[in-house]
């Protein structure tokens, strides 16, 4: 992938970041919220790429994000 993030990838980062912020699962100050959420969103998209078929997955999209956030708290996310 080149230096510019594709529009689709940028949209996915924004969606996951918004979900993480909205879920209030980070337990960090308001000043750290966006940076932490965006960092986690990028890692989430690395683990679950844009071509992930959510209909074939065990959990739904939101549940995977929540599970991912919880795993990140215990250092289980790279």
Steps between C-alpha positions, in 0.01 A plus 500: 500500500633844416544785748148631449229315685221399268170672555338171596769423758477852644123458531547168683751659741251781569210259555692279743644806679150645544367170630783472754447856622122452518536175692694674780704185557842666501524628858729790401471876534316704239834629371622149428173364361536578129866402471444174686181419308666572164802288592269211593292551185809461281596181684143369470502557123835322477353199680165516317574642151248673277422175318386324820162337437315591819198289403713186528651594835390361836435845653368816338719799411425696820566198720839445335598861570391468865692173535804661336494792746477261794794295366704819462456573872676175584784552254363239261513733198826564312 
